[in-house]
Amino acid sequence: MRINNTFMIESELSAHRLFFNGQQIGTFATLDGAENEATELAERVFPGVELRFELEFGWTLTDLEIRAATLQGEIGQPTQSAIGRGSVCGL
């Protein structure tokens, strides 16, 4: 079954906020930290998928950048082990 699950990172000078399908997951000091967390969550919940972040929006007046990544590949059911551990957004 093909499902559209989207990770988004809002970046400003002081923080990088990670969202999954519109729900905030966490705030990170670095962009790499936010991207790594998104990748780990995606791999834990949906083994075998891949994330690729791309710049969606950038506004230089406020140093705001928004990056988005959609899970790539055939998405099956979330793994039971991830569900039991309070995984991403209740998946």
ABEGO torsion letter per residue (X at the ends): XBBBBBBBBBBBAABBBBBBGGBBABBBABAAAAAAAAAAAAAAABBGBBBBBBBABBBAAAGBBBBBBBBBEBBBBBBAAAAAAGBBGGX
